[in-house]
Amino acid sequence: MTFIVEASKGEAKAVTVRLSAAVAIAKGRALIAEGWQVIITGPDGISYDPGEFDQLLHHGRTVSSES
């Protein structure tokens, strides 16, 4: 599965791709700690704000169990 971590800070923007929800969340939280605004988009195309990051972990387990 692919998770896209999009971050912005002032005029700077960064986009990274991670293959697991846990790694995407860790990257997102690290960027937040550095003052970035972060959104993670899951493989379903839904974007998650920092308060919703834990839902990505649940989503990852659901998709894995259906495969």
C-alpha positions in Angstrom: 0.0 0.0 0.0 1.1 3.5 -0.7 0.7 6.5 1.7 1.5 10.0 0.6 2.8 12.4 3.2 2.3 16.1 2.2 3.8 18.8 4.3 3.9 22.6 4.1 5.7 25.2 6.1 5.4 28.8 4.9 6.1 28.6 1.1 8.0 25.3 1.4 6.3 22.1 0.4 7.4 18.5 0.7 5.9 15.3 -0.5 7.1 11.8 0.4 5.8 8.3 -0.3 5.8 5.6 2.3 4.7 2.0 1.9 3.2 1.4 5.4 0.8 3.4 7.6 3.1 3.2 10.6 6.1 4.7 8.7 3.9 7.4 7.1 2.5 8.3 10.5 6.0 8.4 12.0 7.2 10.7 9.2 4.2 12.9 9.6 4.6 13.3 13.3 8.3 14.1 12.9 7.4 16.8 10.4 4.8 18.2 12.7 7.3 18.4 15.5 9.5 20.5 13.2 6.6 22.9 12.6 5.2 21.6 9.3 1.5 21.3 8.5 0.9 17.7 7.5 -1.7 15.6 5.7 -1.4 11.9 4.8 -3.4 10.4 1.9 -4.1 6.7 2.2 -4.3 4.2 -0.6 -8.0 4.8 -0.8 -7.4 8.4 -1.8 -8.8 9.8 1.5 -6.7 12.5 3.2 -6.1 12.4 7.0 -5.3 15.3 9.3 -2.9 14.7 12.3 -5.9 14.1 14.6 -7.0 11.3 12.3 -3.6 9.6 11.7 -4.5 6.6 14.0 -7.3 5.8 11.7 -4.7 4.9 9.0 -3.4 2.1 11.3 -6.9 0.7 11.6 -7.4 1.1 7.8 -4.2 -0.8 7.1 -5.2 -3.7 9.3 -8.6 -3.9 7.6 -7.2 -3.9 4.1 -4.6 -6.5 5.0 -7.1 -8.9 6.6 -9.3 -8.7 3.4 -6.4 -9.6 1.1 
